[in-house]
Amino acid sequence: MAERGRRTVRDLRRGNRARVLQRLYFDGPLSRQELGPATGLSSGSISNVVSELVGEGALEEAGVVDSDGGRPRTLLRVTPGCGLLIGIDIGETRVRVELFDLSLTELARTEHLLAQHGYDVERVVAHVRTGVADVLRDADADATSLLGIGIGVPGIIEQGGPDGAIVHGQTIGWTAVPFEKLLRDAVELPPEVPLFIDNGAKTLGQAEMWFGGGRGAREAAVALIGSGVGACVVHGATADEEARSSALEWGHTTVRIRGRRCRCGSLGCLEAYAGAEALRERWQEAGGPLPADADDETALAALLAAAFPGPDGPGPDPVALSLLDDTAEYLGAAVADLINLFRPERILLGGWAGLLLGPHLLPEVRRYAEEYALRHAAARTTIELGRLGPDAVTLGAATLPLADFLARGGSKPRATVRAPVRRS
């Protein structure tokens, strides 16, 4: 046991490199003098690490600043072009693929619609294969520059088996799909480029915690509301501290006994009332003027326009208003469950449908959450909208290989390493 816990010189060196890179990534540019107190490393260690990373191209100079009575200090930052990242969102309506540099500046993107064919595994894999090739071609980029590909998918993800990540997506008809193996066999990539597959709500949560509405919170819950509904909870989070994050099948918590049939097969799930697919069905059942083949995005836009027509339109549709008030209450009650169970500092509502509904429903969601939650727990929780827009799952997916690169101290990937078996 003592041998297993012993840290080698190599481990210490990698840890020092990781601390410098993480601090510069999230708080840079910084000078060498500022990095000492920021990382807790000695000036000698800072000098050695910075020299290594500059020599490898992972760090670069970012200007100079005057110092008090001394020589100007050179600022350092992580080199945006020292590697490329791909983020992929396997969403309810499309597969979105984006290529980023290390600063998460978008270099290329492509989308493939899923509405006509749904979640056929072979078609999804084909969309990923084509999308990866397209963004690399459009950016005139070489796949050997990739630090990894992150992928957000619906469902429960099982990691670490001989075939890599396995997806259990009951609502999309995926039963123990060896998704990582399928992608590895189909997508043309150098063998050393790692794939990181995780639940889409978790990738959204990581993006919001690093760059969006979750920054500064140590405990948060982030909801992904699209055609379906999911969430993740994050504990002990700061931008450069490893957090404990768990995906929740929040959309399949019961909000009404013997209620509507959910696409998971159960009755009364939150997703059967608050997901965009369910809202489309409920609006049609209530007589809403929609074509029979209207997709979820078109239907939700029509429902909101009917309920909130604006000053120059007709009066609000009372049926649409009633339906949306019911939805706010279901969401508020489910948010109260998050408050009572996890006592987060912050709850963020995101996803494309959540961001469309939020400006209209957020005050009522807060009111209902306060009614259903325990007062002491609710008093310490704020409920807000996510800040990163409808592409946040893709951005969050790209942070998966980015986090790995920073944790490895800037070393390039050499082989895909299997993680211990876990469920998200």
Buried (B, 14 or more C-beta within 10 A) or exposed (E): EEEEEEEEEEEEBBBBBBBBBBBBBBEBBBBBBBBBEBBEBEEEBBBBBBEBBBEBEBBBEBEEEEEEEEEEBBBBBBBBEBBBBBBBBBBBBBBBBBBBBBEBEBBBBBBBEBEEEEBEBEBBBBBBBBBBBBBBEEBEBEBEBBBBBBBBBBBBBBBBBEBBBBBBBBBBEBEEBBBBBBBBEBBEBEEEBBBBBBBBBBBBBBBBBBBBBBBEBBBBBBBBBBBBBBBBBBEEBBBBEEBEBBBBBBBBBBBBEEBBEBBBEBBBBBBBBBBBBBBBBBBBEEEBEBEEEBBBBEBBEBBBEBBBBEEEEEEBBEBBBEBBBEBBBBBBBBBBBBBEEBBBBBBBBBBBBBBBBBEBBBEBBBEBBBEBBEEEBBEEBEBBBBBBEBBBBBBBBBBBBBBBBBBBBBEBBEEBEBEEEEEB
